[in-house]
């Protein structure tokens, strides 16, 4: 199912596969919130992916959490037969499989990406 070109593209173009969908760049919003005097929380979001947010006291941890959430959301949407938002073309130099491994995401997601590459 995921190895097929079955996702969003512009009218008249081929649909994007999972690897391409995971290479789409999204706008990143970031804000620092003072939770109490001298204590800060970083809140990150991809507003073009509704519900894709992460918070942490350390910006790098928030970004890792946000990327995990982005990948999991896109895979879940594709598996459910739904099309994730594609506000711009995929980045050609992106390597979503590396990102999946780096974030320690499930072997199932890595296998889906490897199937697409074949």
N, CA, C and O atoms as a MOPAC input file, in Angstrom:
PM7 MOZYME 1SCF
protein

 N      0.81400 1    -1.18300 1     0.00000 1
 C      0.00000 1     0.00000 1     0.00000 1
 C      0.86800 1     1.26200 1     0.00000 1
 O      0.63400 1     2.15300 1    -0.81700 1
 N      1.87000 1     1.36900 1     0.89600 1
 C      2.65800 1     2.58300 1     0.98100 1
 C      3.68000 1     2.71100 1    -0.13100 1
 O      4.14600 1     3.81500 1    -0.40800 1
 N      4.03700 1     1.61800 1    -0.77200 1
 C      5.01400 1     1.68400 1    -1.83600 1
 C      4.45800 1     2.28300 1    -3.12300 1
 O      5.20200 1     2.62600 1    -4.04100 1
 N      3.13700 1     2.40100 1    -3.16700 1
 C      2.49800 1     2.93700 1    -4.35700 1
 C      2.50800 1     4.45800 1    -4.31900 1
 O      2.51400 1     5.05700 1    -3.24300 1
 N      2.51000 1     5.08300 1    -5.49400 1
 C      2.33800 1     6.53600 1    -5.56200 1
 C      0.85700 1     6.81500 1    -5.38500 1
 O      0.08600 1     6.74000 1    -6.34200 1
 N      0.45300 1     7.14300 1    -4.14200 1
 C     -0.96900 1     7.26200 1    -3.86100 1
 C     -1.30600 1     8.50000 1    -3.05000 1
 O     -2.39000 1     8.57000 1    -2.47100 1
 N     -0.42600 1     9.46600 1    -2.98900 1
 C     -0.69900 1    10.61800 1    -2.14300 1
 C     -0.73900 1    11.91400 1    -2.91400 1
 O     -0.65000 1    11.93700 1    -4.14200 1
 N     -0.87400 1    12.98600 1    -2.17400 1
 C     -1.15400 1    14.30100 1    -2.71200 1
 C     -0.09500 1    14.81500 1    -3.66900 1
 O      1.10500 1    14.67400 1    -3.43400 1
 N     -0.55000 1    15.39100 1    -4.71400 1
 C      0.29300 1    16.11600 1    -5.67000 1
 C     -0.59100 1    17.16300 1    -6.31900 1
 O     -1.80300 1    17.18500 1    -6.10600 1
 N      0.00200 1    18.00000 1    -7.08700 1
 C     -0.78000 1    19.00000 1    -7.80700 1
 C     -1.59800 1    18.30800 1    -8.88200 1
 O     -1.19600 1    17.25600 1    -9.38100 1
 N     -2.75300 1    18.88600 1    -9.25200 1
 C     -3.55800 1    18.26400 1   -10.30200 1
 C     -2.72600 1    18.03300 1   -11.56200 1
 O     -1.98200 1    18.90800 1   -12.00600 1
 N     -2.86700 1    16.85100 1   -12.11700 1
 C     -2.15100 1    16.51400 1   -13.33200 1
 C     -0.76000 1    15.93400 1   -13.08800 1
 O     -0.10000 1    15.50000 1   -14.03200 1
 N     -0.30600 1    15.92200 1   -11.82800 1
 C      1.01100 1    15.35700 1   -11.51300 1
 C      0.83000 1    14.01000 1   -10.82000 1
 O     -0.24200 1    13.70800 1   -10.29600 1
 N      1.89100 1    13.20700 1   -10.82400 1
 C      1.85000 1    11.94200 1   -10.10100 1
 C      1.74300 1    12.22000 1    -8.60900 1
 O      2.20900 1    13.24900 1    -8.12000 1
 N      1.13400 1    11.30400 1    -7.90900 1
 C      1.02700 1    11.43600 1    -6.45400 1
 C      2.36800 1    11.09200 1    -5.82200 1
 O      3.17000 1    10.35500 1    -6.39600 1
 N      2.59700 1    11.63300 1    -4.63700 1
 C      3.86800 1    11.43800 1    -3.95800 1
 C      3.87700 1    10.14100 1    -3.16600 1
 O      2.85700 1     9.75600 1    -2.59600 1
 N      5.02900 1     9.45800 1    -3.12300 1
 C      5.15300 1     8.26500 1    -2.29500 1
 C      5.58100 1     8.68000 1    -0.88600 1
 O      5.80800 1     9.86200 1    -0.63000 1
 N      5.69000 1     7.72200 1     0.02000 1
 C      5.97700 1     8.01600 1     1.41600 1
 C      7.30600 1     8.74900 1     1.59200 1
 O      7.38400 1     9.70800 1     2.35900 1
 N      8.33800 1     8.31400 1     0.89800 1
 C      9.64800 1     8.97600 1     1.00500 1
 C      9.53600 1    10.45600 1     0.60500 1
 O     10.09800 1    11.32700 1     1.26800 1
 N      8.81600 1    10.72300 1    -0.46700 1
 C      8.63800 1    12.11000 1    -0.90800 1
 C      7.80900 1    12.91800 1     0.10000 1
 O      8.12600 1    14.06900 1     0.40000 1
 N      6.74900 1    12.29900 1     0.61300 1
 C      5.92400 1    12.99100 1     1.60300 1
 C      6.72500 1    13.36000 1     2.84800 1
 O      6.52200 1    14.42600 1     3.42900 1
 N      7.63000 1    12.48100 1     3.25300 1
 C      8.44900 1    12.75800 1     4.43400 1
 C      9.58600 1    13.73000 1     4.13200 1
 O     10.31500 1    14.13100 1     5.04000 1
 N      9.74300 1    14.11000 1     2.87200 1
 C     10.76700 1    15.08100 1     2.46500 1
 C     10.17900 1    16.47700 1     2.21500 1
 O     10.89800 1    17.40000 1     1.83100 1
 N      8.87800 1    16.62000 1     2.43400 1
 C      8.23300 1    17.92000 1     2.24400 1
 C      8.63200 1    18.84300 1     3.40000 1
 O      8.47500 1    18.47500 1     4.56400 1
 N      9.14300 1    20.03500 1     3.08900 1
 C      9.48600 1    20.97300 1     4.16800 1
 C      8.23800 1    21.72500 1     4.65700 1
 O      7.42100 1    22.18900 1     3.86100 1
 N      8.11800 1    21.82800 1     5.95300 1
 C      7.01000 1    22.56000 1     6.57000 1
 C      7.55500 1    23.76800 1     7.31500 1
 O      8.68000 1    23.74600 1     7.81500 1
 N      6.75200 1    24.82200 1     7.38600 1
 C      7.12700 1    25.99400 1     8.16400 1
 C      7.19800 1    25.60900 1     9.63400 1
 O      6.36000 1    24.85800 1    10.13200 1
 N      8.20000 1    26.12800 1    10.31700 1
 C      8.40800 1    25.84200 1    11.73700 1
 C      8.11800 1    27.10000 1    12.54500 1
 O      8.66800 1    28.16700 1    12.27000 1
 N      7.25600 1    26.96500 1    13.53600 1
 C      7.00700 1    28.05600 1    14.47300 1
 C      7.63800 1    27.69100 1    15.80100 1
 O      7.55200 1    26.54400 1    16.24000 1
 N      8.27600 1    28.66600 1    16.44500 1
 C      8.90900 1    28.42300 1    17.73900 1
 C      8.59800 1    29.57900 1    18.67300 1
 O      8.57100 1    30.73900 1    18.26300 1
 N      8.36600 1    29.24700 1    19.92200 1
 C      8.19500 1    30.28000 1    20.92400 1
 C      8.74100 1    29.77900 1    22.25600 1
 O      8.67900 1    28.58900 1    22.56700 1
 N      9.27100 1    30.70900 1    23.02500 1
 C      9.75300 1    30.41400 1    24.37400 1
 C      8.72700 1    30.98200 1    25.34700 1
 O      8.30300 1    32.13100 1    25.22600 1
 N      8.33800 1    30.15900 1    26.30800 1
 C      7.30700 1    30.53900 1    27.26200 1
 C      7.90800 1    30.46900 1    28.66500 1
 O      8.43900 1    29.43600 1    29.07400 1
 N      7.81900 1    31.56700 1    29.38500 1
 C      8.31400 1    31.57000 1    30.76300 1
 C      7.22800 1    30.95600 1    31.64800 1
 O      6.16900 1    31.55300 1    31.84200 1
 N      7.49300 1    29.77500 1    32.17800 1
 C      6.50400 1    29.05700 1    32.98800 1
 C      6.48000 1    29.55000 1    34.42700 1
 O      5.45100 1    29.48300 1    35.09900 1
 N      7.62000 1    30.04600 1    34.89200 1
 C      7.76000 1    30.70900 1    36.18500 1
 C      9.03900 1    31.52100 1    36.10100 1
 O      9.83800 1    31.29600 1    35.19200 1
 N      9.25900 1    32.44300 1    36.99700 1
 C     10.44000 1    33.30900 1    36.86400 1
 C     11.74000 1    32.50500 1    36.65800 1
 O     12.14300 1    31.70400 1    37.50200 1
 N     12.37400 1    32.75400 1    35.50600 1
 C     13.63900 1    32.09400 1    35.18500 1
 C     13.51700 1    30.69300 1    34.61100 1
 O     14.53200 1    30.07900 1    34.28200 1
 N     12.30500 1    30.17000 1    34.48000 1
 C     12.07900 1    28.82700 1    33.93000 1
 C     11.36500 1    28.95800 1    32.58600 1
 O     10.29200 1    29.55500 1    32.49900 1
 N     11.96400 1    28.40000 1    31.55300 1
 C     11.43900 1    28.55100 1    30.20000 1
 C     11.09300 1    27.20800 1    29.59200 1
 O     11.70100 1    26.18400 1    29.90400 1
 N     10.11200 1    27.23700 1    28.72600 1
 C      9.68000 1    26.07600 1    27.95900 1
 C      9.70400 1    26.47600 1    26.49000 1
 O      9.26500 1    27.57100 1    26.13700 1
 N     10.21200 1    25.59900 1    25.63400 1
 C     10.22000 1    25.84200 1    24.19400 1
 C      9.04500 1    25.09000 1    23.58100 1
 O      8.88000 1    23.89000 1    23.79900 1
 N      8.23700 1    25.80400 1    22.81900 1
 C      7.10700 1    25.19400 1    22.12800 1
 C      7.34700 1    25.33600 1    20.62800 1
 O      7.53000 1    26.44200 1    20.11900 1
 N      7.34400 1    24.20000 1    19.92500 1
 C      7.56700 1    24.16700 1    18.47800 1
 C      6.33300 1    23.59200 1    17.79300 1
 O      5.61900 1    22.77100 1    18.36800 1
 N      6.09100 1    24.02800 1    16.56600 1
 C      4.94000 1    23.51000 1    15.81600 1
 C      5.20000 1    23.61000 1    14.32600 1
 O      5.90600 1    24.50100 1    13.85400 1
 N      4.60900 1    22.67000 1    13.59600 1
 C      4.48300 1    22.76800 1    12.14600 1
 C      3.02000 1    23.12700 1    11.90700 1
 O      2.18300 1    22.22700 1    11.83300 1
 N      2.68300 1    24.40400 1    11.78400 1
 C      1.27700 1    24.79800 1    11.68200 1
 C      0.57000 1    24.25400 1    10.43600 1
 O     -0.65900 1    24.18300 1    10.40900 1
 N      1.32100 1    23.87500 1     9.41900 1
 C      0.70800 1    23.31800 1     8.21000 1
 C      0.29300 1    21.86100 1     8.41400 1
 O     -0.41300 1    21.29200 1     7.58100 1
 N      0.73500 1    21.25400 1     9.52800 1
 C      0.31300 1    19.90500 1     9.92500 1
 C     -0.45900 1    20.06000 1    11.23300 1
 O      0.14400 1    20.01600 1    12.30500 1
 N     -1.75300 1    20.23600 1    11.17100 1
 C     -2.53100 1    20.48900 1    12.38600 1
 C     -2.26200 1    19.44500 1    13.47400 1
 O     -2.31300 1    18.23900 1    13.23300 1
 N     -1.97500 1    19.94700 1    14.67300 1
 C     -1.71500 1    19.07200 1    15.80800 1
 C     -0.27400 1    18.63600 1    15.94200 1
 O      0.06400 1    17.92000 1    16.88400 1
 N      0.58200 1    19.04700 1    15.02800 1
 C      1.99000 1    18.63300 1    15.07200 1
 C      2.77400 1    19.65000 1    15.89500 1
 O      3.26500 1    20.65000 1    15.37200 1
 N      2.88200 1    19.37100 1    17.20200 1
 C      3.55800 1    20.26000 1    18.13000 1
 C      4.42800 1    19.46200 1    19.09000 1
 O      4.26000 1    18.25200 1    19.24400 1
 N      5.36300 1    20.15900 1    19.73600 1
 C      6.19700 1    19.54500 1    20.76800 1
 C      6.65600 1    20.64000 1    21.72500 1
 O      6.83300 1    21.79500 1    21.33600 1
 N      6.84300 1    20.25700 1    22.97000 1
 C      7.33800 1    21.17600 1    23.98700 1
 C      8.42700 1    20.48700 1    24.79400 1
 O      8.38700 1    19.27800 1    25.01800 1
 N      9.39500 1    21.27800 1    25.22400 1
 C     10.44500 1    20.76400 1    26.10900 1
 C     11.20000 1    21.95400 1    26.67600 1
 O     11.07200 1    23.07400 1    26.18200 1
 N     11.97000 1    21.71100 1    27.69500 1
 C     12.80800 1    22.76400 1    28.27300 1
 C     14.08100 1    22.96800 1    27.45600 1
 O     14.72400 1    24.01400 1    27.55000 1
 N     14.44500 1    21.96100 1    26.65100 1
 C     15.64400 1    22.02100 1    25.81500 1
 C     15.20600 1    22.03900 1    24.35500 1
 O     14.46900 1    21.15700 1    23.91700 1
 N     15.65600 1    23.03800 1    23.60200 1
 C     15.19000 1    23.21700 1    22.22500 1
 C     15.49900 1    22.00000 1    21.35300 1
 O     14.67600 1    21.61900 1    20.52100 1
 N     16.66100 1    21.38800 1    21.52700 1
 C     17.00300 1    20.21800 1    20.70700 1
 C     16.05900 1    19.04900 1    20.98200 1
 O     15.68900 1    18.31900 1    20.06200 1
 N     15.67300 1    18.87300 1    22.23800 1
 C     14.73000 1    17.79600 1    22.57500 1
 C     13.34600 1    18.09100 1    22.01100 1
 O     12.64900 1    17.18000 1    21.56400 1
 N     12.94800 1    19.35400 1    22.03000 1
 C     11.65900 1    19.72800 1    21.44300 1
 C     11.66400 1    19.47100 1    19.93700 1
 O     10.67800 1    18.98200 1    19.38600 1
 N     12.76700 1    19.79800 1    19.27800 1
 C     12.86200 1    19.57600 1    17.83100 1
 C     12.83100 1    18.08700 1    17.48800 1
 O     12.18100 1    17.68300 1    16.52400 1
 N     13.52800 1    17.27900 1    18.27000 1
 C     13.48200 1    15.82100 1    18.03400 1
 C     12.04800 1    15.30400 1    18.21500 1
 O     11.56900 1    14.49100 1    17.42500 1
 N     11.38400 1    15.77700 1    19.24400 1
 C      9.99600 1    15.36800 1    19.47900 1
 C      9.07500 1    15.80300 1    18.35700 1
 O      8.18200 1    15.06000 1    17.95300 1
 N      9.29400 1    17.01400 1    17.85200 1
 C      8.48600 1    17.52400 1    16.74800 1
 C      8.69800 1    16.69400 1    15.48900 1
 O      7.73400 1    16.36400 1    14.79900 1
 N      9.93500 1    16.35400 1    15.18500 1
 C     10.22100 1    15.53300 1    13.99600 1
 C      9.61600 1    14.13400 1    14.12500 1
 O      9.08400 1    13.59400 1    13.15600 1
 N      9.69800 1    13.55100 1    15.31700 1
 C      9.06400 1    12.24200 1    15.54800 1
 C      7.56800 1    12.33300 1    15.26500 1
 O      6.99200 1    11.48700 1    14.58200 1
 N      6.95800 1    13.38200 1    15.80700 1
 C      5.51100 1    13.57300 1    15.64400 1
 C      5.15200 1    13.77100 1    14.16800 1
 O      4.16400 1    13.21000 1    13.69400 1
 N      5.94400 1    14.56400 1    13.43800 1
 C      5.69900 1    14.80900 1    12.01000 1
 C      5.71500 1    13.49400 1    11.22800 1
 O      4.80300 1    13.21300 1    10.45200 1
 N      6.75100 1    12.70400 1    11.44000 1
 C      6.87900 1    11.43400 1    10.71100 1
 C      5.73800 1    10.49300 1    11.07500 1
 O      5.11500 1     9.90100 1    10.19300 1
 N      5.46100 1    10.35100 1    12.36300 1
 C      4.37900 1     9.45000 1    12.78900 1
 C      3.02800 1     9.89900 1    12.23900 1
 O      2.21600 1     9.06500 1    11.83900 1
 N      2.77900 1    11.21700 1    12.21600 1
 C      1.50900 1    11.72500 1    11.68300 1
 C      1.36700 1    11.43100 1    10.19700 1
 O      0.31400 1    10.97700 1     9.74800 1
 N      2.42300 1    11.68800 1     9.43300 1
 C      2.35300 1    11.47100 1     7.98400 1
 C      2.17300 1     9.98800 1     7.67400 1
 O      1.36300 1     9.63100 1     6.81900 1
 N      2.91400 1     9.12800 1     8.35300 1
 C      2.76600 1     7.67800 1     8.12800 1
 C      1.35100 1     7.23500 1     8.48600 1
 O      0.73900 1     6.47200 1     7.73900 1
 N      0.82600 1     7.70000 1     9.61500 1
 C     -0.53800 1     7.32400 1    10.02300 1
 C     -1.57800 1     7.79500 1     9.01600 1
 O     -2.50900 1     7.05800 1     8.69400 1
 N     -1.42400 1     9.01600 1     8.51900 1
 C     -2.36400 1     9.51900 1     7.51500 1
 C     -2.32900 1     8.66600 1     6.25400 1
 O     -3.37400 1     8.30400 1     5.71400 1
 N     -1.13300 1     8.34900 1     5.78900 1
 C     -0.98500 1     7.54200 1     4.57000 1
 C     -1.58400 1     6.15200 1     4.78000 1
 O     -2.28600 1     5.63600 1     3.91100 1
 N     -1.30200 1     5.54600 1     5.94100 1
 C     -1.84600 1     4.21800 1     6.21700 1
 C     -3.37100 1     4.22200 1     6.28500 1
 O     -4.01300 1     3.21800 1     5.97400 1
 N     -3.94900 1     5.35200 1     6.69000 1
 C     -5.40400 1     5.47700 1     6.76900 1
 C     -6.02100 1     5.88000 1     5.43300 1
 O     -7.23400 1     6.06300 1     5.33300 1
 N     -5.17700 1     6.01900 1     4.40300 1
 C     -5.67900 1     6.38800 1     3.08100 1
 C     -5.96000 1     7.87700 1     2.94600 1
 O     -6.66100 1     8.29700 1     2.02500 1
 N     -5.42000 1     8.67200 1     3.85600 1
 C     -5.62600 1    10.12200 1     3.81200 1
 C     -4.37700 1    10.80300 1     3.28700 1
 O     -3.28200 1    10.24200 1     3.33900 1
 N     -4.54700 1    12.00000 1     2.78800 1
 C     -3.43500 1    12.74300 1     2.19400 1
 C     -2.94800 1    13.81800 1     3.16200 1
 O     -3.72500 1    14.69100 1     3.54800 1
 N     -1.68600 1    13.77000 1     3.56000 1
 C     -1.16100 1    14.84700 1     4.40700 1
 C     -1.02500 1    16.13400 1     3.59700 1
 O     -0.90300 1    16.08800 1     2.37200 1
 N     -1.04500 1    17.28000 1     4.27600 1
 C     -0.84800 1    18.53800 1     3.56200 1
 C      0.51800 1    18.57600 1     2.86500 1
 O      1.52600 1    18.15800 1     3.43400 1
 N      0.53700 1    19.07100 1     1.65100 1
 C      1.78500 1    19.21200 1     0.89400 1
 C      1.84800 1    20.65900 1     0.40600 1
 O      1.46100 1    20.95500 1    -0.72400 1
 N      2.34100 1    21.56400 1     1.26700 1
 C      2.35400 1    22.97700 1     0.89900 1
 C      3.44300 1    23.35800 1    -0.09400 1
 O      3.38400 1    24.42900 1    -0.70000 1
 N      4.42900 1    22.49500 1    -0.26500 1
 C      5.50700 1    22.77200 1    -1.22900 1
 C      6.13400 1    21.44400 1    -1.65300 1
 O      5.85300 1    20.39500 1    -1.07200 1
 N      6.98000 1    21.50900 1    -2.66900 1
 C      7.59600 1    20.29500 1    -3.21000 1
 C      8.59100 1    19.68700 1    -2.22400 1
 O      9.17800 1    20.40100 1    -1.41100 1
 N      8.78100 1    18.35200 1    -2.29900 1
 C      9.75800 1    17.69200 1    -1.42700 1
 C     11.17900 1    18.18700 1    -1.70800 1
 O     11.50300 1    18.57000 1    -2.83200 1
 N     12.01000 1    18.17500 1    -0.68200 1
 C     13.41900 1    18.50000 1    -0.83300 1
 C     14.13200 1    17.31500 1    -1.47500 1
 O     13.99500 1    16.18400 1    -1.00900 1
 N     14.87800 1    17.56000 1    -2.52000 1
 C     15.56000 1    16.47400 1    -3.22300 1
 C     16.67000 1    15.85400 1    -2.38000 1
 O     16.92800 1    14.65500 1    -2.48200 1
 N     17.33000 1    16.66200 1    -1.54800 1
 C     18.46800 1    16.17000 1    -0.77300 1
 C     18.06000 1    15.55100 1     0.56200 1
 O     18.92800 1    15.15700 1     1.34000 1
 N     16.78400 1    15.45900 1     0.83900 1
 C     16.31700 1    14.92400 1     2.11200 1
 C     16.48500 1    13.40700 1     2.16100 1
 O     16.32800 1    12.72000 1     1.15200 1
 N     16.80700 1    12.89400 1     3.35300 1
 C     16.91900 1    11.44800 1     3.54900 1
 C     16.06500 1    11.03600 1     4.73700 1
 O     16.57500 1    10.91500 1     5.85000 1
 N     14.76000 1    10.81700 1     4.51700 1
 C     13.87600 1    10.48600 1     5.63400 1
 C     14.25600 1     9.18900 1     6.34200 1
 O     13.98900 1     9.04900 1     7.53600 1
 N     14.86600 1     8.24600 1     5.64500 1
 C     15.26300 1     6.99600 1     6.29200 1
 C     16.32900 1     7.26700 1     7.34800 1
 O     16.28100 1     6.69100 1     8.43500 1
 N     17.29200 1     8.13800 1     7.04300 1
 C     18.30600 1     8.50100 1     8.02900 1
 C     17.64100 1     9.13200 1     9.24800 1
 O     17.98600 1     8.81300 1    10.38600 1
 N     16.68400 1    10.02900 1     9.00600 1
 C     15.98300 1    10.69900 1    10.10400 1
 C     15.22700 1     9.69600 1    10.96300 1
 O     15.25700 1     9.78700 1    12.19000 1
 N     14.55500 1     8.74900 1    10.34200 1
 C     13.82100 1     7.71400 1    11.07600 1
 C     14.77300 1     6.93600 1    11.97500 1
 O     14.46400 1     6.70000 1    13.14300 1
 N     15.92300 1     6.53600 1    11.44800 1
 C     16.90600 1     5.80700 1    12.26200 1
 C     17.46700 1     6.69100 1    13.36400 1
 O     17.60100 1     6.24600 1    14.50400 1
 N     17.79600 1     7.93800 1    13.04100 1
 C     18.37800 1     8.86000 1    14.01600 1
 C     17.43200 1     9.12200 1    15.18300 1
 O     17.87800 1     9.25700 1    16.32200 1
 N     16.14100 1     9.19400 1    14.91400 1
 C     15.15600 1     9.45300 1    15.95500 1
 C     14.74000 1     8.19300 1    16.70000 1
 O     13.98700 1     8.26500 1    17.67100 1
 N     15.23100 1     7.03200 1    16.25100 1
 C     14.88300 1     5.78000 1    16.91800 1
 C     13.43500 1     5.37800 1    16.70900 1
 O     12.84100 1     4.71800 1    17.56100 1
 N     12.86700 1     5.77300 1    15.58100 1
 C     11.48700 1     5.39400 1    15.28700 1
 C     11.40900 1     3.91300 1    14.96500 1
 O     12.42500 1     3.25500 1    14.73900 1
 N     10.21500 1     3.41200 1    14.94900 1
 C     10.00300 1     1.97600 1    14.81500 1
 C     10.61700 1     1.39000 1    13.54900 1
 O     10.72900 1     2.05000 1    12.51600 1
 N     11.00200 1     0.14200 1    13.67000 1
 C     11.53800 1    -0.59800 1    12.52400 1
 C     10.47500 1    -0.70500 1    11.42800 1
 O     10.80900 1    -0.80100 1    10.24700 1
 N      9.20400 1    -0.68800 1    11.81400 1
 C      8.10900 1    -0.75700 1    10.84200 1
 C      8.15800 1     0.43900 1     9.89200 1
 O      7.99800 1     0.27200 1     8.68300 1
 N      8.37800 1     1.64400 1    10.42600 1
 C      8.44600 1     2.83500 1     9.58200 1
 C      9.67100 1     2.76500 1     8.67200 1
 O      9.59000 1     3.09800 1     7.49000 1
 N     10.79600 1     2.33400 1     9.21900 1
 C     12.00400 1     2.18700 1     8.40500 1
 C     11.76100 1     1.17700 1     7.27500 1
 O     12.18200 1     1.40200 1     6.14100 1
 N     11.09200 1     0.08200 1     7.58100 1
 C     10.80900 1    -0.93200 1     6.56300 1
 C      9.89000 1    -0.37000 1     5.47500 1
 O     10.06700 1    -0.68200 1     4.29700 1
 N      8.92200 1     0.44800 1     5.85500 1
 C      8.03100 1     1.06100 1     4.85900 1
 C      8.82400 1     1.94800 1     3.91300 1
 O      8.59100 1     1.94100 1     2.70500 1
 N      9.75600 1     2.70800 1     4.45800 1
 C     10.58200 1     3.56500 1     3.60400 1
 C     11.51400 1     2.75200 1     2.70400 1
 O     11.71800 1     3.10700 1     1.54200 1
 N     12.06900 1     1.68400 1     3.22500 1
 C     12.95100 1     0.84900 1     2.41300 1
 C     12.16100 1     0.17900 1     1.29600 1
 O     12.68400 1     0.00100 1     0.19600 1
 N     10.90200 1    -0.19800 1     1.56000 1
 C     10.05800 1    -0.77800 1     0.52200 1
 C      9.79000 1     0.21400 1    -0.59900 1
 O      9.75400 1    -0.16600 1    -1.76900 1
 N      9.60200 1     1.49100 1    -0.25000 1
 C      9.35900 1     2.53600 1    -1.24600 1
 C     10.57400 1     2.71000 1    -2.14700 1
 O     10.43500 1     2.95200 1    -3.34600 1
 N     11.77500 1     2.58300 1    -1.56200 1
 C     13.01500 1     2.78200 1    -2.31400 1
 C     13.26700 1     1.68500 1    -3.33200 1
 O     14.04900 1     1.88200 1    -4.26100 1
 N     12.62800 1     0.54000 1    -3.18200 1
 C     12.87400 1    -0.60000 1    -4.08600 1
 C     12.12800 1    -0.45000 1    -5.37600 1
 O     12.22100 1    -1.31500 1    -6.24700 1

